[in-house]
Amino acid sequence: MSRKGTQADCTGYWVNSMSKVAAVIVAAGKGTRMGGEKAKQFLPILGKPILVHCLEVFEKCNFIEEVVLVAGENDLEECRQLT
């Protein structure tokens, strides 16, 4: 396979420069198996919620044109506050 006209993206995969790429982040879990009061996507690591760390990685990737966050209805307001 020729790699002409392609570039490595932030994940190391080769993508066509004409490709449109979207990231879908599914953060609709409740975290019940962890036994905490908060869903794990909102638990802090190094001062930021896990979800923020995840979103930042995809926002920095030049090949991703759109980031779609899927969250539970009860978590929508908390997600909005992360931005």
Buried (B, 14 or more C-beta within 10 A) or exposed (E): EEEEEBEEBEEEEEBEEEEEBEBEBEBBBBBEEEEEEBBBBBBEEEEEBBBBEBBEBBEEBEBBEEBEBEBBEEBEEBBEEEE
